[in-house]
Structures are given as structure tokens and as C-alpha cells.
Amino acid sequence: MTLVLLGFTFFSATMWGGATIGVAFPFWPDLALVILLGSAILAFYVAGLGYVGFRSGLSTVLSARFAFGDAGSRWPDILLGLTQVGWYAWGTATITIVLARLLDLDPGWKAPLMLVFGFVFCLTAYIGYRGIAALSWISVPAMLLLIAASASVALRDAGSAADLLPPGTVEALTVAEALTIVVGTFVSGGTQVANWTRFSGSARTAVGSTFLAFFFGNGLMVAVGAFGAAVYGLSDIVEVLAVQGLLSAGILMLFLNIWTTQDNTIYNFSVAGCHFFRTERRRLVTFAGAAAGTALALLGMYNWLIPYMTLLGTFIPPLGGVIMADFFVRHRGRYPAPGEEAVPRFNLQGIAAYAVGSLAALLVPGIPPVNGIVAAFLAYACLVRLPAHINRSNRSRETRQMGQVSGGSFRAQR
């Protein structure tokens, strides 16, 4: 479980995010504190959702059916599914650009290479969890070697300089914006961590492996990208590797690193897509998501990374806040078995709480991801404790037993 999740969080896009904040703050103590705090926020958030997955045995989108309703849960499907396609597009474009730069290829090669990589990266996800786990055993140690090599070269080069670059070398960021980037690197994938922790053998495994991957793994990637950028003044990690003389040696490791994240990413999409369409044809949905991601890569997704991560860090954390509040407050740590409780078509309490969390992330001063999680959790907790007759009235008006197809899909996915 730990290797699978580390393979997921060892992603070069995280190094890009780190590089962006690395040129905006002094490395010590400002940048170090931003990385530690942002990684801690992400890790605690994801660990809570990982525990929900272990205890319930449900994927994230099935938990969302309780929190948002049978039809209402399609909104999380859309949001989580589309964000995963966006990450898939970015990873496909990244490895193509790196390879083209390394081999000095003609620009005309980029589109065919994107098509090839877009297909190859989804093969292990097509197999399923076992295929993802097998690849992680190879890629995680390889990526650790690349990280160690890049960090050691950066430390050597930094030692010959008077100091690391001052803040604002490339662009100025506020602390809140920087924290949003750190959290946004993996808040979408982290929100879907139950897709894996539902297979955990114990709560310790579910929570411990999740926290290790999203605090240590994700934080390490951010730190390496940030430190390299602070030393060299470059916000593009490919350029940093080229300056360090590691581009040729690192190309295979970078390929494996991106592949392990790509297969996890498209697996997440397939889970959300199957739930949205109420189908069990996961492999077909996997290929459809890979095709959509490849199309986005061809359209230039590579250049949209930082705005994309900022958007994720604002609108996705409230989803997790609602799901955790629904599990821990409303259902007291245990979802009802199929047939025990009718699932409403729309859970207005969950939808309203998500709206409150999103507005808090957008408008309330502070750290947007934290604002969104806390506001959504508290709003839902308050709404479910409204006078009993109000809740009964809402349920009697909106609740219906799920139809044969919907219920069958629900039981099959459980």
C-alpha cells in the first residue's frame, strides 16, 4: 500500500509546483515552513479520507453517494474525474517534451509521441490494482535515486554561491497562494485515496501509508523542486535537470515516475466514470479517459499547471470535508448496509455544505484549502443536527429507493 501511494505522489508535476514557490521565498525559514505546513494539511486531510475508505470498504465516489445523494453524487464524479484527466494530460505532455528536448527531435514528433505515451500509460491501470502495484516496486526506488542525485548536485552548487536567490526572482506569491499550490498538487488524487485504502488490512496500514505518502512523499517532491529552483532560478524542473547534467541519466527514472502517477490517475478516473454512468465496464472507461487526457495534452495542457493546481486547491477540499462529516457525524463511523437505508436522490445538506465550503475557500482570508475543508465539515455537521422534523420532512420529500440498475451497480462496486 505504501509503495503504491508513494508511486502516486512521486510525480514530477509536484516538483514543478515546488519550483514555482522556490523562486518566490527565501529557502530558510519561509520556504521550509510553507512546504511543511502545506504537506501536513494535505496529509491529515487525505489520512482522514483514507480511514473512511478502510472502515467502509467503499471508493470515494460511493461514499459521495451517501454525502450528496444518488443523483447529487454525479457532481463529485464530474469534478474528480475531469481533474484526473487534466493530470493525465499534463503527465503525457511532460514526458513527450522531456524526450523531445533530450533527443533534439523535430517539433513534428511531439504529437505522435503524445499519442503513444497516452496509450502506454493506461496499460497498468487497465490491469487494475495489481498492475499498478507491480510498477510501483520498480519506479519508487528509481525515483528516490533521481531525487537524491538532483538534491546532492543542488547542495554542491548552492555551497559555491553566497546565498540562495532572494524572493521574487520570477514571481511574487503570498503565503496563502503558496500553501494552496502545495496542497493543490495532490488534493484531487488525495480526495480519492479511498480507492486504494479500501483494500488495506488494518486502520494502521490505511492511515500510516497514506500519511507517509502524502506528507513525506509529496513534501519531498515539493522540497526538491523548490530547492533546485532556489539555487538555479529556474521554475522548470526539466531545465534544472539539464543544468545539473542529469537529464540523460534521469530520463528513464522520470518516465517511470510519471507512469506510476499516470496509471493511478486514470484508474481514479475510471472509478469516477463508472460511478457516473452506473456501469461496470471499467476498462472501457479507462481507455476513454486516456483518450480524453491525450487530447488535452495535444491542446497544450503543459502550460496550464499552476492555475490548474490553484483551482484544485480551492474547489476539491470541500468535497472531502463533506464526505468526512457525513461518515463521522451523520453515520457515526459506519455506513448502512445495502437495503438498510434509502439513499436520497439529492442530499441537500451535503450540497449546501459543499457550497459553503467553496465560498469559504474563495472569499475568506487565510488558507483556501483549509477554509474549504473546515467550513464544509462544520456546515454539514450543523445541518444534520437541525430539528428532527425538518430533516424528516426533507427526506420524505426527496428520498426514493434506488432503481434496479442503480442499486445493482452500487452493490457491485462495493
N, C-alpha and C positions, 0 to 999 in steps of 0.2 A: 504493500500500500504506500509506504514512504517513497519507494523508488518511482512508482507511477506518478505520484503527486509532485515529486522533485523534477521528474521529466517534464511535467506540465509547466511548472514555474520557472524552470531553466529556459528562458525564452529571450532571444536577442532583442525583441521589442522592449523588454524591461530595461535593457542596457541603454536603449535609445532614450527612454524616459529619464533614466538616471543621468545620462549625458546632458539632457536639457536643463535639469536643475543643477548639474555640476558646474555649469558656467555662470550661474546666477547667484551663488552664495560662496562665502569663504568655506573651505573644507572643514575647518575645525573652529568652533564647535557647531556652527549654524547648520552646515550641510549634514553632518553626522546625526544631529538631533532630528532633523527633518526625516532622514531615512529611517532611524529607529522608531520614531513616533508613527510615521506612516505605515511601516511594516507591522507594528504592533496593532494598530487599528484594524488593518486588513486581516491579520492572523486571528485576533479574537472574534471578529465578525464571522470569518469562514469556519473557525472551530465550532462556533455555536451551531451553524448550519450543518456541519459535519456530524455533530452529535444528534441532531434531528434525523438525519439520514440513517444513522446506525440504529437509533431507537425505533424508528418507524418502518425501516426496510423499504422506504419509498424514494424515488428520484425526486429532484427538486420540483419538477412540473406537476407531479402527482400531489405533493404537499401543497402546491399552489392551488389545487382544486378545492381543498378544504378552506384555504385562506381567502380565495377570490370567487369561488363558486364554479360550477361545471362549465358554464359559458364564459364567465369572467376570467377564468384561468387562461383563456386564449391570449389575453394581453401579455402576461409573463412569457408565454410561448413565443410570441412575436418579438418582444424586446430581447429576450435572451437568445433566441435563435438568430436574429439578424446581427446582433453584436458578435456572435461566434463566426458568422460568415464574414464579417468585416475583419476579424483577426486572421481568419484563414486566407483572405485576400492579401493582407499585409505580409504574412509569412511567405506566401508563394512569390510575391513580388520581390521580397528581400533577397531570397536565395538566388533568384534569377539575376538581380542587379549585381550581387557579390560575385557570382560566377562570371558574368559578362565583363566585369571590371578586372577580375583576376586573369582571364584569358584574352583580354583585349578584343572582345568579339564585336562584330558589326552590330549596330542597333537593331537591324532586321532580325537578329536571332532572339531578341527578348520575348516576343510574342509566342513563338513555338516553344521556347523553354518554359514559359509560364504554363502553357497547356500541358506539357509533360509533367512538371512538378505538381500541378494541380491534381492530376490523376494519381501520381505515385503516392503522394502524402496521405491519401484517404484509404490506402490498401489495408493498413493495420487496423484502422477503425472499422473497416468492412468486416474483418475477422471478429472484432469485439475486444472485450477486456483482456483476454489472454494475449492477443496480438500486441496491444498497447504495452502490457507488462513486459513482454519479451524484448521489445525495442528499448524500453527504459533501462534494462540491465546493461545495455551497451552504451547508450547515449549519456547517461548521468555521469559515470566516471570520466568519459571523454570530455564532457563539458567542464567538469571540475579541473581537468588538466589545462584547458584553454583559459579558464578564469585565472588559475594560478600563474600561468605564463604571462598573461596580459598584466596582471597586478604587479608581478615582480619587475617587469620591464618599466612600468609606470613609476614604481617606487625608485628604481635606479635613476630614471630620468628626472624625477622630482628632486632627488638629492643633489643634483647639479644646479638646480635653479634656486634663486634667492627665496622665493616663496611661490605658493600656488597662485594662480591668476585671481585677481580681485573680482568681486561680484559685478554683474552687469556686462561681462565681456561680450556676450552675444545678445541676451535679452534679460530684462528685469522681471522677476516673479515675486509675488507676495508669498508669505509662508503658507497661507491657505491654498493658493494655487499649486504650490509645490507639493503639499500634502495630498491634494486631490489627484495630482499626476501619479504619485507613488501608490495611492490606493487604487486609482483607476487602471493601473497596469493589469491587475488581475481580479478586479471586483466582479466582472461578468463571469469569468470562469469559476471564481471562488464561490459565487452565489449558487453554482450548480455542483458543488463538491459532493452533495448527497448522491449524485450519480455513481460515485465510487465508494464512499463510506458506507453505503447500504450493504456492501459486501464485507465489511470489517467483522472480525471475530470478537471484538470487545470494544467497549467505550474508550478504553485507553488507546487502542490502536486508532480508532476513528479520530479522536481529538488530538492525540500526540502526533500522529503522522501529518495531520492537517496543519497543526501549528508549526511543526518543523519545516514543512514545505513552504508555507506562506510567510513565515517570519524569517527563517534562515535562508531558504532558497531564493525567494523573491527579493528579500533585502540584500542578499549578496549580489544578485544581478544588478540591482539599482546602484549599489555602492561601487561596483567595478566600473560600470558605465559612467558614474558621476566622477570618480577619481580620475579615470582616463581623460575625461573632458576637462577637468580642472587643471590637469598637467599640460595638456596639449592645446586647449582652447578650441576643441572640435566637438560639435554636438552629434556627429555622425559616427557611430561605433565602427563602421567599415573603414572610414578614414583613419580612425585611431589605430585599428589593427594594421593598416597599411603602413602608417608611420612607424609602428613598432616592429615592422618586418615580420609580422605573424599572419599576414593574410593568406599566404600559400599554405602554411602549416595548419592554419585554423579552418580552412575551408571545409574539410571533411567533418570536423567536430561541429562546426556551425550548421552544417547540413543535418547532422543527426539531432542537434539541439532543436532546430526548427521543426524537424519531422516529428519529434516526440510531442511537441506542443500542438502541431497541426492535427495529428490524429486524435488527441484528446479534444481539441476544439471542434472538429467535425463530428466526433462522437456525441458531444454535448448538443450540437445542432440536431443530430438525428433523433435524440431523445425528445427534444422540444418539438421537433417537426412531427414525430409520430403521435405525440400527445395532441398537437393542434389538429391534425387531420383524423385523429382517432383511428390510426392504422397500426398494424404490427409489421409492416414492410420496412423495417429499419434500414436494410441495405440499400433499397431504392432511394430512400430519403437521404442516406449518406452521400450517394453519388450526386443527387440533385443539389445538395448543399455545396459539395465540392465544385460543381459546375458553376454555381452562382458566385462562389468565392473567387474562382479563377476569372470569371467575367469582370468582377470588381478590380482584381489585380491588373487586368488589361486596361482598365479605365483610369488607373493612377492612384490606387488606394495608398501606395507607399508614401505619398506626400501629405496625407491627412492624419498622421498618427497622433500628434499631441492634441489637436482639437477633439479627436475621437476619444482619447483617454479621459480628457476633461469631461466630456459628455457622459461617459460611462460612470465616472466617479460621482456624478450628480444624480442620475436617474435610476441607477440599478440598486444601490444600497437600500432604498426604502422597500424594495421587494423583499429582501431578506429580513428587514425589520418586521414586516407584516407576517411573514411565514413563521418567524420565531415566536412572535407574540401569540399567534394562533395556536401554535403547538404547546407552548409553555403555560400560557394564561388561560386560553379558552378550553383546550383539551387536556390540560394538566399533565403533559408528557406522554399521552397515549392517544393516538388516533383511533376512532371506532373501526371495528372490523367491517368488511363489506356487508351491507344489509342491516347493520345496527342503527345507522343514522342516514336519513336522506340528505344528499348534498344539494344545496340551493343552486338555482341557475345562476344567480348573481349574489355574492356575499357583499352587500352594500357597505358593511362595516370595514371589510378589507379594502375595498375600492376607495372609500373615503379616507382611510388611514394612509394608503399609498399616496393619494393626492396631497394630504397634509405633509407627509414626509418629503415629497418632491418640492413643494413650495418652500419648506424649511431649508432644504438644500440650496435652492435658488436664491432665496431672499434674506435669510437670517445670517447675520455676521458670524464668522467663525470658520469651522472646517466643514465644507459642504457634505462629504460622505458621513461624518459623524452626526451632523444635524439631521440628515435624512434618515439614518438608522434609528436614532433615538426618538425623533418626532413620530415616525411611523409606528414604532413599537408602543410608545406611550398612548398615541391616539387610538390604536386598536385595543389596547388594554382598557382604556376608558370606555370605548364604545361598547365592548362586550359586557361591561358592568352597568349598562343603562338599566332602568327599571325593567323587571322581567316581562311585564305585559307589553312593553314596546317591542322587545325582541321577539316575543311570541307572535305579535301581530305581523311583524316583518316576515318571519319565517312562514306563517300560514299563507301569506300573500305571494311569496316568491318561490317557496320550496316546491320542488317536484321530484318524484323518483326518476332517476336517470333511465333513459331508454335502453333497450336491449343491446344495441351496438355500443353505446357509450359505456354502459356498465360492463359489458364483456371486455372492452379494451382496458378499462380501469383494472379489472381483476387480472388480466393477462400481464399488464405492466407491473403490477405489484409482485 
